[in-house]
Amino acid sequence: MIFYFTGTGNSLYVTKRIGDELGERLVDITTAMKEKSFVYSLSVDERIGFIFPVYFYGVPSIVADFIAELIIEQNLEARMQPYVFSVMTCGGGMGGTPKMLEDLLKKQKVSLDAAFEVKMASNYIMMYQPTGPALQKKIQITTDKKLTDIIAAISKKKKDDSNKRKKSFLTNIAYPLYVHGRKTRLFYADDKCNGCGKCEKICPVSAIQMVNNKPVWTAKQCTHCTACINRCPQKAIQYGKKTLKWRRFENPILK
């Protein structure tokens, strides 16, 4: 069973690749949160996976909130604890994300056996322009090779050195900015908006409502997954003024 979260498709690509090759059940965290679906039963010898993007060298708020409610019911016939892994997609690095995830899972009496990093195209458009098409193709080649190795490791239930999962200076500095930031006040739709409502539908935390055929950000904070701004068909959603001339990014798996 793989629990996954995706904003612009990178983590979905990884999830589908691993899920298809290993025959895992897939659970969309966004859907689970909206439906308040938190209880899951494992079959004998079933693995547990968590796949999500790294935000500010930490765990996305929606993933942390989901894990806080998660209840895993193990099969009474199981002789061993399930193998638990995570794959974290990022543009830079994981920082202390594995340690943060490990601590979140411990509260739910779940032990993390292995954490894998996959570097993919950057998409945090609120701070920088997303990765261009040429570099995206080069990164994709590396991604696919890395996934082949990760799938092999997961299939063999390989464990990593948990002693290396430590709190990171980068996480200590950057993650509080995410926790206390994630503001929505700079989001808006310009004149290119045609009122299609896609942004409202795909927002994982329902922070957007269509008012008079235009999106309005009704929550002060959101997950900052960049789905609304990167996946707008008209490129009409902006974040302040700097995104007006910047390219958008959406993994082809969503197109």
N, C-alpha and C positions, 0 to 999 in steps of 0.2 A: 504494500500500500504506500503510495507516494502522496504526501500533502504538498501542494505547490501554490505559489503566488507569483503572478506576473503582471507587469504594467504594460510594457511595450513588446513583449513576446520572447525576449531572450531566455527567460527561465522556462517558458512554455516549450520552447524548442528543445532545451535540455531534458525537460520532463518527458516529452513525447519520445525522444530518442531512447532514453533509459527505460521508460515504461513499455514501449513497443518491444524492445529487445529482451527484456526480462519478464514480460508478461505481468506487470504490476497493475494493480487497481490505482486509478488516479482520482484524487479528491481536490477540487478547486477551493482554496481557502476563502476566496471572495464569496463564492456561492454558499459555503458552509457558514460563514459569518452572517450573511443576510438571512439565511434560513435557520440560524441558531442550531446548527447540527454539529454537536460536539462529541458524541459518543460513537465509538467505532469498535467493532469486534474483529479480532485477528483469526485467521485460519492457522492450522498447524504449520510451523516453519515459515510463516509469512514475514517478510522484511518490512521495516518501516523507514520511509524516506522523507526528508524535508528539503524541498528545492525552492530557492527564492533569491532575489537580488540583494546585494549588500548596499545598505544606505548609510552613508557617513561612517563607514567601518563598523556597522552594527546591523542588528535585525530590524527589518521594517516594522513599524508600529502594528500593522494589521496582523502580521505573523506572530508577534509577541502576544497580542491580545487573544489570538486563536489558541495558542499553546496554553495560555493561562486557564482556558476553559476545557481543554482537551481531556477526554477520558478514553483510555485504551483498555478494552476488555480482552484479555488473553484467553485462548482456548485451553480448557482444563487438561487436554491431552498433551499439550506442549511440555516438553521435558527441559527446555532451555529458554532463557530470556531471548526475545526477538533481536535480530541484528538491526541496529539503527544507524542510518547514515544520513548525511546531508551533502548537498551540492549547492554551492553558493556562486552565483554569477556576479561578475564585477568588471568595472573598467580599469580599476587600479589594483587593489588588493583587498584581502579579507580583514586585515587588522585583527582586532580581538573578537570578531564575530563568532568564531567557533566556541570560544569560552562563554560568550554571552548566551549562545544557543544551549550549550551544555548546562548552564545554570538554570535556564528556563525549563529545560526538560527534567532536571533533577527534582524540581518542585512537583512535577507530575509523576515522579517515580519512574522516569524513563532514562536509561543510560545511553549516551551518544558513543557509538563505536568508532565512527570515522567521519571526517569532514573533508570534502574535496573542493578545490577552487577552480573555476573556469572563467578565464578572462575573455570578455566579449566586447562588442561595440558599446561605447559610452553613449548615454542618452539623457543625462541630467541637464536638460536644456535651460533650466532656471539659473544655472551657473556658467555653462559653457556650451559651445556649439557641438552637437552630436557628431560622432565619427562619420567621415565622408565615405561614399560608395567604394572607392578604390581600396581604402584601408579595411573596410568591412569585409571585402572578399578575402583579403590576406588573413584577417583574424578568423574568418570562418573555417579556413583550412586547418589552422592550429586548433580551433575549437573541436572540430570533428576528430582529430587525432587524439586530443586529450580525452574526449568522451569515450573513445574506444578503450583506453587504458582504465578509465574510471568504471566503465561497465564490467570489465574483466575483474577488477578489484571487488566490486559489489557482489558479483556472481560467486566469488570465492569467499565472501564475507570477511575480507581483510580488515584488520583494525589498525588505526594509526596510533601514534604515541600521544596518549592523552596528557602526558606531562608537558607537552609543548603547547597545549592550549592555555594561554595566559592572557591576562588583561593587557591591552595594548595602549601605549602612550597616544597613538593616533586616535584610537577609539575614545579614550578618556577626554581628549580635547574636542573631537569632532561630533561625537554622538549627542552630547547635551545640546549642541546647536540644532540638531535635528529634532530632538524631543521637544524642546521649547520653541522651536521655529515651526516649520511646516505651515506657514501662513498661507492663506488663500487670497488675501486682500489685493495682491498684484495681478491676479488672473482676471482676464476680461475677454470678450469676443468683439472683434472689430467688424467693419462693414462687410467683410466677405462671408460672414455667418449667414447660412440659409435656413437656420432653424431645424436642422435634421434631427437634433436631439441625441446624437450618438454619444456625446460627452456625458450626458446625464445617465445613459444606459450603462456605460462601461466604468463609471466611477466606482471603485471598490468600496468606498465608505459612504456613498450616497450624499456627497457634499455639494452636488450640483442639482439645481431644479430649473426647468424651463419656465420662464416668466415672459409673457407676451412674445413667445417664439424666440427668446434669447436665453442663453444659459446665465444663471446667477449662482454664485458660490455662497451657499447659505450657512456653511460651517466656517468657523474662524480658522480651523486647522483641517488638514487632510493628510493622507499618507505620503503625498508628494511622489507618487509613482510615475508621473508625467504622461499617463495614458491620455488624458483629455487633450493636452497641448500637442503631443506627438502624433496622435492618431486622428486628429480632426481632418476630415476629407477636404475641407476648404482652406486648411492652414489659417483658420480665422482666430484661433485662441492664442492669446499672447500672455506673457508674464512681464509686466512693465514694458519698457521700450526696446530693450536689447534683443528680444527674440523676433522682432519684426523682419529682420533680414536673415535669420538663421535657418538652416535646413532642419527638417524633422527626421525622426528615426522611428521605424516600425519594423520589427523582424518580419521577414517574408512569410513566416508561418501563420501570421494573422491576416494576410492579404488573400 
